[in-house]
Amino acid sequence: MPQASTNGARYSEVARKTNETDIKLSLGVDGTGTVNIETDVPFLNHMLDLFAKHGQFDLAVEARGDVDIDDHHTVEDIGICLGQTLREALGDKSGIKRYASVFVPMDEALAQVVIDVSNRPHFEYRAEYPSAQVGSFSTELVHEFLWKLALEARITLHVIVHYGKNTHHMIEAVFKALGRALDEATSIDPRVKGVPSTKGVL
């Protein structure tokens, strides 16, 4: 599979093979934005590149799927794999900031991503796109990807696209904000002793 370097200990990789997809994915949380992505879904490649660069994650993805049917299974399963690696890479979550809220503009579009690395998977999504497609990519798959990411990473994820006119710009703002919010929420705060929860566990 393509290799992504990782400069920190918080790293995980996963392989997932079904009758519909064959995916290998690695994630370094403490990275420099080194990316190597090879999938059958060009628009998702672009979005994952933005996500990793803006989150300073080292990300490698090699994915093949039944895109002759449509992109659904490939996009969904990459979301699953990314969530699994994120959860594993964070370990017991000691010292993390846990929360983040990030706004990102992309020309006329504005997106907001709010995250709690809570071990309680929940997803809220507020987005209405002018177009049902960006090239051959169905915009409904953005929801599918984000929901599976939140579920497998066991995070609370709120995504709001406040406004926009260009569907590509709106989705791009979401993925940039997602990267930046996850970077902030998973970053280590030296003031935090143990996990940032009165329960003593996340």
Number of C-alpha atoms within 10 A of each C-alpha: 14 14 16 22 19 21 14 12 12 17 24 20 19 15 13 14 13 10 7 14 18 17 21 19 25 27 29 28 28 21 24 20 22 18 24 21 21 17 17 18 19 14 17 21 16 13 19 23 24 23 27 28 20 20 24 21 28 26 30 25 27 19 23 18 23 15 15 7 9 14 18 20 20 25 24 20 24 26 22 22 25 25 24 23 23 26 22 18 21 19 12 13 22 20 17 22 21 23 18 18 18 19 19 21 20 17 12 11 21 21 27 22 25 20 24 22 25 19 17 15 18 16 19 15 15 12 18 17 17 13 13 13 14 13 11 12 17 15 19 13 18 21 17 17 22 23 25 23 27 28 20 20 26 22 23 20 25 20 23 17 22 15 15 22 14 17 18 20 17 26 23 24 26 29 27 27 27 31 22 25 27 28 22 20 19 23 17 16 15 9 9 13 10 13 17 20 12 7 7 9 13 17
